Amino acid sequence: MAEDEGDPCVVFVREPEDDSDSSEEARSSEEEDESRWKDVVKGAELPPEYWHIQKLIKYMKAGNQTVTIVALCCLKDHDLTTEVNQMAIRDIGGLEVLVNLLETSDFKCKLGSLSVLSAISSHADVRRALTDLGAVPLLVRILAEPSRHLQLLAARTIANVARVRKARRTVRKSDGIPKLVDLLDVPAAALSVPLSELSADDRQQVDVAVSGARALWALSQSAKNKEAMRRTGCVPLLARLTRSCHREVVVPIMGTVQQCASELSYQVAIQTEGMIADLVRHLSDDDMELKRHCASAIFKCAADAATRDLVRQHGGLDPLVKLAREPLARADKPLLAAVTGAIWKCATCPENVYRLNELRTVDVLVSLLEDENEEVLTNAVGGLAECAKTAENRATLRLAGGIPLLVALLSGTSAPMLENVARVLGESARELESMRVIEELDGVRFIWSLLKNPSPRVQANAAWALCPCIENAQDSGEMVRSFVGGLELIVSLLHSEDSSVLACVCAALARIAQDRENLAVITDHGVVPMLAQLVLTDEDRLREHLSEAIANCCNWANNCHEFGRLGSIPPLVGYMESKDKAVHRTTAHALHQLSNDPFNCVTMHQSGVVAFLLVTIGSDDEMLQEASAGCLSNIRRLALSAENLENNKQLVVP
């Protein structure tokens, strides 16, 4: 471009940077974007604005500084949000010109270029093209400019461009995150006064903070960026801005908070900075987007027990249940999913369940079981699973007609939803009336079929749900045998590498083995050597249910002797060193059953079991007492028999 008497705005075409990290998928996506631009040209007659914009770009390329500024002003008069106008800029190489103007020292050229870029970067193709042209480092550099006008437009453009993965990475590597965090440092006075009463300078500072918050919101899609933001000290600034009276500020800040709340470090920081009260307060705001962000943040943070208590203490359960009832909120599926998720996680606390019962939450969640959104269903069923842990809510769930709806959901394909459906039906089966309903609907067969699901969590929850079903079914033995291939299927899961699956399957097998006919069948399927292979585990939950399964499997044929022959006794004796009393109880039961075989008694005595049993025999747990006493009795009886035999031999010898 020719020079004027002032500081020249030199324009040159920048070659796109080579991104070595780009994948084949990214390249194919770019090709699709190119074809989409061309389709626009082919599919419609180009309007006069298209040619006028191209003429302005030509002036910018060939003219001097004054002509460039005038052309930029004329360019801003067009509607740059339309695809045809954006295409006009791109087709003639206007993006390269606009990016190069960011490197000039002329304020007006930078301002004009940023005004255009902030508008056209809302389009996905433009965002990607700007990233490839190397615009991101230039935008980051402008964030350090003293002019707030430039900072605002640069942050706004970064907020758009950062939707591209490569751009997010470039912002971090260009040290853009600390600069964006600095933009959030707004005086407290400017956050507590309505916008109409702010001075021009304070109003501009608030606008800059909004743009910076939107940029950080977009950048927080990356885990590395979240960590970089935290190290930069953004959490205290986010906490201060959540208390702002300006909704324009609070919405992007809450968007950033809920995006970052998936990280444990942020969950702790949100709690320690006192932001839970702000999240609860904004749940009653009129803005639906703000409500969604707050509910989503609570959903993610409520995995922590202290946070769940804070939500209840600040009165957060009431607005959550109220939102789940509102027709307007139910129409907004992302909001409804966030609300039901927050209810689900908060319901893991017994104190919260008490308040949720007062709000008749079970009825509300049951009414959502016919929703078509899988995320809403998953969260609603999860909430019911937590509430159904109490007998009162199991009855409420049954009376509300929830069980038929839950059984119908078992035919779904969403693994997270199936996990929760299995959990809630398992809890419901603990009530006899609910179990009768499940049996009438053939629900146990559907639960058993979940054992074929490829998800280990679904398998584990299904096996665990079968335990109360087998215990409370009218004729559980016959019911289990009626499932063709069912026993073989559940025994085969003992080959799983997931410890949770193994523990739940062992618990189910312990119930199945209480029926002698079923015990004979699973013995034929090789359950004894499979259980014996698992005894070397050091996980207490698996130890507890494995011992229980071994104890109940001893009551058929020579299974008792077979467990001893396969080397199960010494590891089981080692279980008595566990600090878990439940492990002691089931292990003592297993040792008692195994001690019915003389060979096993010898092995137990050699493994030092007597010392442990002498301690557990004095336990307050009656089952543990009886099992310990029974095992000691069998060992003592064998010892007395051996002693009597030895004495008889001595008497026979002359």
C-alpha positions as a printed Julia matrix, in Angstrom:
654×3 Matrix{Float64}:
   0.0      0.0    0.0
   1.22     3.48  -0.78
   2.41     5.76   1.98
   0.7      8.91   3.22
   2.41    11.76   5.04
   1.48    10.2    8.41
   2.52     6.89   9.9
   2.01     4.38   7.08
  -0.28     1.36   7.44
   1.79    -1.22   5.64
  -0.33    -4.1    4.35
   1.2     -7.39   3.28
  -0.24   -10.87   2.88
   0.67   -13.25   5.7
   1.14   -16.9    4.83
  -0.96   -19.24   6.98
   0.98   -20.91   9.79
   1.61   -24.61   9.5
  -0.17   -26.46  12.28
   1.67   -29.72  12.73
  -0.93   -30.87  15.28
  -3.83   -30.71  12.85
  -5.48   -34.05  12.15
  -7.06   -35.53   9.06
 -10.43   -34.74  10.57
  -9.52   -31.07  10.89
  -8.35   -30.92   7.26
 -11.52   -32.57   6.01
 -13.52   -30.11   8.11
 -11.71   -27.22   6.42
 -12.48   -28.68   3.0
 -16.15   -28.88   3.95
 -16.04   -25.25   5.09
 -14.56   -24.18   1.76
 -17.22   -26.06  -0.16
 -19.92   -24.45   1.98
 -18.68   -20.99   1.04
 -18.72   -21.97  -2.62
 -22.21   -23.39  -2.31
 -23.43   -20.01  -1.12
 -22.07   -18.43  -4.31
 -23.64   -21.07  -6.53
 -26.94   -21.24  -4.69
 -27.96   -17.58  -4.84
 -27.45   -14.5   -6.93
 -24.91   -12.23  -5.29
 -26.36    -8.95  -3.95
 -24.84    -5.53  -4.71
 -23.35    -5.41  -1.2
 -21.06    -8.28  -2.11
 -19.42    -6.29  -4.9
 -19.38    -3.1   -2.87
 -17.53    -4.79  -0.01
 -15.0     -6.26  -2.41
 -14.41    -2.81  -3.84
 -13.73    -1.47  -0.35
 -11.2     -4.24   0.27
  -9.43    -3.32  -2.96
  -9.21     0.29  -1.78
  -7.7     -0.93   1.49
  -5.09    -2.92  -0.41
  -4.11    -0.18  -2.86
  -4.86     3.03  -0.98
  -2.95     4.99   1.59
  -3.59     5.3    5.29
  -6.47     7.72   4.95
  -8.15     5.62   2.28
  -7.76     2.51   4.46
  -9.43     4.2    7.43
 -12.28     5.49   5.27
 -12.75     2.06   3.72
 -12.88     0.48   7.17
 -15.53     2.96   8.27
 -17.6      2.2    5.16
 -17.1     -1.5    5.73
 -18.54    -1.22   9.24
 -21.71     0.32   7.79
 -22.57    -3.05   6.23
 -24.2     -5.9    8.11
 -21.1     -8.01   8.67
 -23.02   -10.78  10.42
 -24.51   -12.08   7.16
 -22.73   -14.96   5.48
 -22.65   -13.35   2.02
 -20.93   -10.23   3.3
 -18.41   -12.3    5.25
 -17.79   -14.34   2.13
 -17.17   -11.16   0.15
 -14.4    -10.18   2.55
 -12.84   -13.63   2.47
 -13.06   -14.22  -1.3
 -10.91   -11.21  -2.15
  -8.35   -11.74   0.61
  -9.81    -9.24   3.04
  -9.04   -11.34   6.09
  -5.32   -11.18   5.36
  -5.56    -7.39   5.04
  -7.48    -7.04   8.31
  -5.02    -9.27  10.18
  -2.04    -7.34   8.86
  -3.6     -4.07   9.98
  -3.37    -5.36  13.56
   0.42    -4.96  13.33
   0.34    -1.27  12.41
   1.12     1.43  14.92
  -1.86     3.53  13.83
  -4.64     3.53  16.41
  -7.47     4.14  13.95
  -6.38     1.34  11.65
  -6.22    -1.1   14.55
  -9.56     0.05  15.9
 -11.26    -0.24  12.52
  -9.77    -3.65  11.81
 -10.78    -4.96  15.25
 -14.31    -3.6   14.81
 -14.69    -5.62  11.63
 -12.96    -8.74  12.96
 -15.05    -8.8   16.15
 -18.18    -8.83  14.01
 -17.21   -11.35  11.32
 -15.44   -13.76  13.7
 -18.85   -14.95  14.86
 -18.8    -17.22  11.79
 -17.11   -20.62  12.18
 -15.25   -20.42   8.86
 -13.88   -16.97   9.63
 -12.72   -18.08  13.07
 -10.76   -20.93  11.59
  -9.29   -18.78   8.83
  -8.18   -16.11  11.33
  -6.51   -18.76  13.46
  -4.61   -20.11  10.46
  -3.55   -16.58   9.48
  -1.86   -16.08  12.86
  -4.28   -13.49  14.18
  -4.39   -14.87  17.72
  -0.89   -13.77  18.89
  -1.59   -10.31  17.49
  -4.88   -10.09  19.37
  -3.14   -11.18  22.58
  -0.53    -8.47  22.08
  -3.27    -5.83  21.72
  -4.69    -6.82  25.13
  -1.67    -5.07  26.66
  -2.49    -1.79  24.87
  -3.47     1.11  27.15
  -6.6      1.85  25.12
  -9.69     0.19  26.56
 -11.39     0.4   23.17
  -8.71    -1.85  21.71
  -8.75    -4.18  24.73
 -12.52    -4.59  24.51
 -12.56    -5.41  20.79
  -9.52    -7.69  21.02
 -11.07    -9.64  23.92
 -14.38    -9.84  22.07
 -12.63   -11.24  18.99
 -10.67   -13.74  21.08
 -13.96   -14.85  22.67
 -15.21   -15.74  19.18
 -11.99   -17.2   17.8
 -11.34   -19.28  20.94
 -14.12   -21.64  19.95
 -11.46   -23.18  17.7
  -9.25   -25.66  19.54
  -6.04   -24.49  17.89
  -6.85   -20.89  18.85
  -7.34   -21.83  22.51
  -3.96   -23.48  22.56
  -2.34   -20.49  20.86
  -3.82   -18.05  23.39
  -2.29   -20.07  26.23
   1.1    -20.36  24.57
   1.08   -16.62  23.77
   0.56   -15.81  27.49
  -2.86   -14.41  26.74
  -4.61   -15.87  29.78
  -2.92   -13.6   32.38
  -3.78   -10.57  30.24
  -7.43   -11.63  30.02
  -7.59   -12.29  33.76
  -6.26    -8.77  34.38
  -9.26    -7.4   32.48
 -11.54    -8.79  35.2
 -10.03    -6.53  37.86
 -12.87    -4.02  38.11
 -13.32    -1.69  41.12
 -15.97    -2.91  43.57
 -17.8      0.41  43.28
 -18.38    -0.11  39.55
 -19.94    -3.52  40.26
 -22.46    -2.27  42.81
 -23.87     0.72  40.94
 -26.43     0.37  38.09
 -24.97     0.87  34.61
 -27.06     3.98  34.02
 -25.4      5.69  36.99
 -21.81     4.79  36.14
 -19.33     7.25  34.73
 -18.19     6.75  31.15
 -14.83     5.43  32.34
 -16.37     2.92  34.79
 -18.91     1.82  32.19
 -16.13     1.14  29.72
 -14.17    -0.8   32.34
 -17.23    -2.98  32.99
 -17.64    -3.59  29.25
 -13.99    -4.65  29.01
 -14.5     -7.06  31.91
 -17.53    -8.57  30.15
 -15.49    -9.17  26.99
 -12.63   -10.62  29.02
 -15.04   -12.92  30.87
 -16.51   -14.16  27.59
 -13.03   -14.86  26.26
 -12.1    -16.84  29.39
 -15.39   -18.68  29.15
 -14.49   -19.84  25.65
 -10.93   -20.7   26.67
 -12.09   -22.75  29.67
 -13.17   -25.57  27.37
  -9.54   -26.72  27.64
  -8.36   -28.43  30.85
  -4.89   -26.91  30.47
  -6.4    -23.46  30.11
  -8.48   -23.96  33.26
  -5.35   -24.78  35.21
  -3.52   -21.79  33.72
  -6.42   -19.54  34.71
  -6.39   -20.89  38.27
  -2.64   -20.37  38.62
  -3.06   -16.82  37.38
  -5.42   -16.12  40.29
  -8.73   -15.82  38.48
 -10.89   -17.48  41.17
 -11.0    -14.51  43.63
 -11.84   -12.2   40.73
 -14.58   -14.55  39.54
 -15.97   -14.65  43.09
 -16.08   -10.87  43.28
 -17.75   -10.52  39.88
 -20.47   -13.07  40.74
 -21.71   -10.54  43.32
 -22.04    -7.79  40.71
 -25.41    -6.12  40.2
 -24.84    -6.17  36.41
 -26.39    -9.19  34.75
 -24.2     -8.55  31.69
 -21.2     -9.3   33.91
 -22.65   -12.16  35.94
 -23.82   -14.34  33.02
 -20.39   -14.86  31.36
 -18.73   -15.12  34.77
 -21.14   -17.88  35.8
 -20.59   -19.51  32.43
 -16.88   -19.61  33.19
 -17.47   -20.85  36.75
 -19.67   -23.75  35.68
 -17.23   -24.66  32.91
 -14.34   -24.77  35.38
 -16.34   -26.49  38.13
 -15.64   -29.87  36.55
 -12.11   -29.64  38.0
 -11.59   -30.65  41.64
  -9.28   -27.7   42.34
 -12.02   -25.29  41.24
 -14.67   -27.1   43.28
 -12.6    -26.54  46.41
 -11.91   -22.91  45.43
 -15.59   -22.2   44.73
 -16.46   -23.46  48.2
 -13.67   -21.61  50.02
 -14.39   -18.34  48.2
 -18.0    -18.44  49.42
 -19.48   -18.67  45.94
 -22.13   -21.3   46.81
 -24.35   -18.6   48.32
 -24.09   -16.61  45.07
 -24.93   -19.67  42.98
 -28.04   -20.26  45.08
 -29.06   -16.61  44.95
 -28.89   -16.44  41.17
 -31.14   -19.52  40.86
 -34.03   -17.13  41.54
 -32.98   -14.7   38.79
 -35.23   -14.09  35.79
 -32.48   -14.9   33.28
 -32.81   -18.54  32.16
 -29.2    -18.75  30.95
 -27.93   -17.55  34.33
 -30.08   -20.13  36.11
 -28.67   -22.84  33.88
 -25.09   -21.9   34.64
 -25.73   -21.79  38.39
 -27.55   -25.13  38.44
 -24.79   -26.69  36.34
 -22.11   -25.38  38.72
 -24.01   -26.79  41.73
 -24.38   -30.12  39.87
 -20.61   -30.36  39.44
 -19.62   -29.03  42.86
 -22.17   -31.02  44.88
 -20.02   -34.13  44.61
 -18.4    -32.7   47.77
 -20.28   -33.28  51.04
 -19.48   -29.82  52.44
 -20.85   -28.18  49.29
 -24.07   -30.18  49.54
 -24.52   -28.96  53.11
 -23.89   -25.36  52.03
 -26.51   -25.61  49.28
 -29.08   -26.72  51.86
 -28.0    -24.13  54.43
 -28.35   -21.31  51.89
 -31.81   -22.53  50.87
 -30.77   -23.86  47.48
 -32.95   -26.97  47.44
 -36.2    -24.99  47.26
 -35.43   -23.06  44.04
 -34.03   -26.21  42.42
 -37.24   -28.18  43.02
 -39.3    -25.16  42.02
 -37.44   -24.95  38.7
 -38.0    -28.67  38.1
 -41.73   -28.03  38.4
 -41.94   -24.95  36.16
 -43.25   -25.57  32.61
 -40.94   -22.86  31.26
 -37.9    -24.56  32.77
 -39.04   -27.96  31.51
 -39.09   -26.59  27.98
 -35.43   -25.58  28.34
 -33.74   -29.01  28.29
 -30.19   -27.86  29.16
 -31.6    -25.97  32.15
 -33.75   -28.93  33.2
 -30.77   -31.29  32.89
 -28.66   -29.01  35.09
 -31.43   -28.66  37.69
 -32.15   -32.4   37.91
 -28.4    -33.07  38.06
 -28.05   -30.66  40.98
 -30.99   -32.33  42.78
 -29.43   -35.75  42.18
 -26.06   -34.84  43.66
 -27.59   -32.95  46.6
 -29.8    -35.97  47.37
 -26.75   -38.05  48.29
 -26.86   -36.27  51.67
 -29.5    -37.68  54.12
 -30.18   -34.22  55.58
 -30.93   -32.92  52.09
 -33.26   -35.85  51.4
 -35.3    -34.86  54.45
 -35.85   -31.38  52.99
 -36.46   -32.79  49.52
 -39.18   -35.01  50.99
 -40.89   -31.94  52.42
 -40.84   -30.45  48.91
 -42.36   -33.68  47.45
 -39.38   -34.08  45.16
 -40.01   -37.76  44.39
 -43.33   -36.88  42.72
 -41.59   -34.18  40.69
 -38.84   -36.54  39.52
 -41.33   -39.28  38.65
 -43.19   -36.81  36.45
 -39.95   -36.32  34.49
 -39.51   -40.03  33.68
 -41.43   -39.6   30.43
 -39.13   -36.83  29.21
 -37.37   -37.5   25.91
 -34.03   -35.96  26.86
 -31.54   -38.65  27.95
 -29.55   -36.33  30.2
 -32.71   -35.23  32.0
 -33.77   -38.87  32.39
 -30.35   -39.9   33.68
 -30.31   -37.16  36.31
 -33.94   -37.6   37.35
 -33.46   -41.35  37.82
 -30.22   -40.69  39.7
 -32.11   -38.44  42.09
 -34.76   -41.11  42.6
 -32.04   -43.69  43.3
 -30.7    -41.55  46.14
 -34.14   -40.74  47.53
 -35.25   -44.4   47.35
 -32.69   -45.35  49.99
 -35.35   -44.57  52.61
 -38.44   -46.76  53.11
 -40.72   -43.72  53.01
 -39.56   -42.72  49.54
 -39.71   -46.28  48.2
 -43.41   -46.31  49.04
 -43.87   -42.83  47.57
 -42.16   -43.9   44.36
 -44.45   -46.93  44.05
 -47.62   -44.95  44.78
 -46.6    -42.27  42.26
 -46.5    -44.92  39.52
 -42.76   -44.66  39.05
 -41.89   -48.37  38.86
 -43.6    -49.1   35.49
 -41.88   -46.04  34.0
 -38.52   -47.17  35.35
 -38.92   -50.71  34.02
 -39.78   -49.25  30.62
 -36.5    -47.31  30.68
 -34.55   -50.58  30.94
 -34.97   -50.99  27.19
 -32.95   -47.84  26.59
 -29.36   -47.69  25.33
 -27.81   -44.87  27.35
 -25.28   -46.43  29.74
 -25.41   -43.63  32.38
 -29.2    -43.82  32.45
 -29.18   -47.63  32.73
 -26.74   -47.4   35.64
 -29.18   -45.24  37.57
 -32.29   -47.21  36.58
 -30.69   -50.38  37.92
 -29.83   -48.57  41.15
 -33.32   -47.23  41.8
 -35.01   -50.55  40.98
 -32.57   -52.29  43.28
 -33.52   -49.93  46.1
 -37.23   -50.33  45.32
 -36.93   -54.13  45.44
 -36.13   -53.88  49.15
 -39.83   -53.13  49.7
 -42.02   -56.21  49.22
 -44.92   -54.33  47.6
 -42.57   -52.71  45.09
 -40.94   -56.07  44.41
 -44.33   -57.52  43.52
 -44.81   -54.75  40.95
 -41.35   -55.39  39.5
 -42.12   -59.11  39.22
 -45.45   -58.46  37.51
 -43.69   -56.28  34.91
 -40.98   -58.93  34.4
 -38.51   -56.31  35.59
 -36.01   -58.81  37.0
 -35.53   -60.31  33.54
 -34.78   -56.84  32.14
 -32.31   -56.15  34.96
 -30.62   -59.51  34.35
 -30.27   -58.65  30.66
 -28.21   -55.59  31.65
 -25.42   -58.0   32.61
 -24.76   -58.27  28.86
 -24.2    -54.51  28.61
 -20.58   -53.64  27.66
 -20.37   -50.95  30.36
 -18.77   -52.28  33.59
 -20.76   -49.76  35.66
 -24.04   -51.0   34.18
 -23.0    -54.6   34.84
 -22.05   -53.81  38.44
 -25.26   -51.91  39.2
 -27.4    -54.58  37.55
 -25.74   -57.36  39.58
 -26.16   -55.33  42.76
 -29.84   -54.69  41.97
 -30.4    -58.43  41.56
 -29.48   -59.04  45.22
 -32.69   -57.59  46.78
 -34.72   -58.92  43.85
 -33.59   -62.49  44.6
 -34.05   -62.02  48.35
 -37.62   -60.69  48.1
 -39.04   -62.53  45.1
 -41.9    -64.9   45.87
 -40.12   -67.95  44.43
 -36.64   -66.67  43.73
 -35.12   -70.07  42.95
 -37.61   -70.86  40.22
 -37.51   -67.29  38.93
 -33.73   -67.41  38.5
 -33.86   -70.8   36.75
 -36.47   -69.48  34.34
 -33.92   -67.11  32.79
 -32.41   -69.12  29.95
 -28.63   -68.85  30.12
 -28.9    -66.43  33.04
 -26.79   -68.38  35.51
 -24.09   -69.06  32.96
 -24.03   -65.35  32.11
 -23.58   -64.15  35.69
 -20.9    -66.75  36.43
 -19.0    -65.68  33.3
 -18.74   -62.15  34.71
 -16.27   -63.5   37.29
 -13.72   -63.13  34.48
 -14.22   -59.34  34.56
 -11.22   -57.15  35.32
 -13.36   -54.54  37.08
 -13.29   -54.99  40.87
 -16.7    -53.36  41.3
 -18.27   -55.8   38.84
 -16.61   -58.71  40.64
 -17.83   -57.55  44.06
 -21.43   -57.08  42.89
 -21.47   -60.38  40.99
 -20.15   -62.19  44.09
 -22.92   -60.59  46.15
 -25.52   -61.8   43.64
 -24.01   -65.3   43.52
 -24.16   -65.46  47.31
 -27.95   -65.0   47.07
 -28.29   -67.4   44.14
 -26.34   -70.11  45.98
 -28.9    -70.18  48.79
 -31.09   -72.27  46.48
 -29.6    -75.78  46.21
 -30.75   -76.39  42.65
 -29.25   -73.11  41.47
 -26.1    -73.85  43.45
 -25.76   -77.14  41.6
 -26.11   -75.34  38.26
 -23.51   -72.65  38.99
 -21.18   -75.36  40.33
 -21.45   -77.11  36.98
 -20.56   -73.78  35.33
 -17.27   -73.73  37.29
 -18.07   -71.14  39.93
 -15.75   -72.74  42.56
 -12.4    -72.38  40.71
 -13.43   -68.91  39.51
 -14.12   -67.74  43.06
 -10.91   -69.37  44.28
  -8.92   -67.35  41.74
 -10.17   -64.09  43.25
  -9.1    -64.64  46.87
  -5.78   -62.81  46.51
  -7.53   -59.43  46.21
  -6.75   -56.64  48.68
  -9.98   -54.66  48.12
 -12.26   -54.92  51.14
 -15.54   -54.63  49.23
 -14.63   -57.56  47.0
 -13.31   -59.49  50.02
 -16.63   -59.04  51.83
 -18.86   -60.36  49.04
 -16.37   -62.96  47.81
 -16.27   -64.51  51.29
 -20.05   -64.52  51.4
 -20.23   -66.26  48.02
 -17.65   -68.87  49.08
 -19.55   -69.53  52.31
 -22.82   -70.21  50.51
 -21.19   -72.27  47.75
 -19.78   -74.72  50.31
 -23.17   -76.36  50.73
 -23.03   -78.54  47.61
 -21.18   -81.8   46.91
 -17.43   -81.49  47.55
 -17.24   -77.74  46.96
 -15.99   -77.22  50.51
 -13.04   -79.55  50.0
 -12.41   -78.1   46.53
 -11.97   -74.56  47.89
  -9.34   -75.87  50.29
  -7.57   -77.86  47.57
  -7.39   -74.76  45.39
  -5.56   -72.8   48.12
  -8.35   -70.48  49.25
  -7.83   -70.9   53.01
  -4.6    -68.92  53.72
  -5.74   -65.78  51.85
  -9.12   -65.94  53.61
  -7.39   -66.13  56.98
  -5.47   -63.02  55.94
  -8.8    -61.19  55.47
  -9.19   -61.2   59.25
  -6.45   -58.57  59.45
  -8.73   -56.09  57.65
 -10.12   -53.15  59.61
 -13.54   -53.56  57.98
 -15.96   -55.37  60.33
 -18.14   -56.43  57.39
 -15.15   -58.31  55.98
 -14.65   -60.01  59.36
 -18.3    -61.09  59.44
 -18.44   -62.71  56.0
 -14.92   -64.15  56.26
 -15.75   -65.82  59.58
 -18.88   -67.23  57.96
 -16.81   -68.61  55.06
 -14.21   -70.1   57.42
 -16.98   -71.69  59.47
 -18.43   -73.38  56.39
 -15.01   -74.41  55.12
 -14.09   -75.88  58.51
 -16.62   -78.64  57.97
 -13.88   -80.33  55.94
 -11.07   -81.83  58.13
  -8.42   -81.03  55.54
  -9.44   -77.35  55.67
  -9.29   -77.32  59.48
  -5.66   -78.39  59.39
  -4.85   -75.68  56.84
  -6.64   -73.04  58.92
  -4.78   -74.02  62.08
  -1.47   -73.87  60.24
  -2.42   -70.42  58.85
  -2.91   -69.04  62.37
  -6.68   -68.54  62.26
  -7.21   -69.41  65.95
  -5.68   -66.16  67.19
  -8.05   -64.11  65.06
 -11.11   -66.14  66.01
 -10.37   -65.82  69.72
 -10.66   -62.04  69.25
 -13.75   -62.01  67.02
 -15.63   -64.44  69.24
 -15.97   -61.58  71.71
 -17.46   -59.22  69.12
 -20.8    -57.44  69.61
 -21.88   -58.77  66.2
 -23.89   -61.94  66.84
 -23.32   -63.34  63.36
 -19.57   -62.84  63.72
 -19.67   -64.43  67.19
 -21.54   -67.52  66.0
 -19.36   -68.03  62.93
 -16.16   -67.63  64.96
 -17.4    -70.02  67.63
 -18.52   -72.56  65.03
 -15.16   -72.48  63.26
 -13.25   -72.86  66.56
 -15.55   -75.7   67.53
 -14.83   -77.59  64.31
 -11.07   -77.08  64.67
 -11.18   -78.19  68.33
 -13.33   -81.2   67.46
 -10.79   -82.26  64.83
  -7.94   -81.76  67.31
  -9.73   -83.88  69.95
 -10.42   -86.6   67.41
  -6.77   -86.63  66.41
  -5.73   -86.72  70.09
  -8.13   -89.6   70.84
  -6.88   -91.47  67.82
  -3.3    -91.05  68.98
  -4.18   -92.25  72.49
  -5.95   -95.3   71.08
  -2.88   -96.15  69.05
  -0.71   -95.96  72.15
  -3.06   -98.28  74.04
  -2.92  -100.85  71.26
   0.88  -100.93  71.26
   2.09  -103.66  73.8
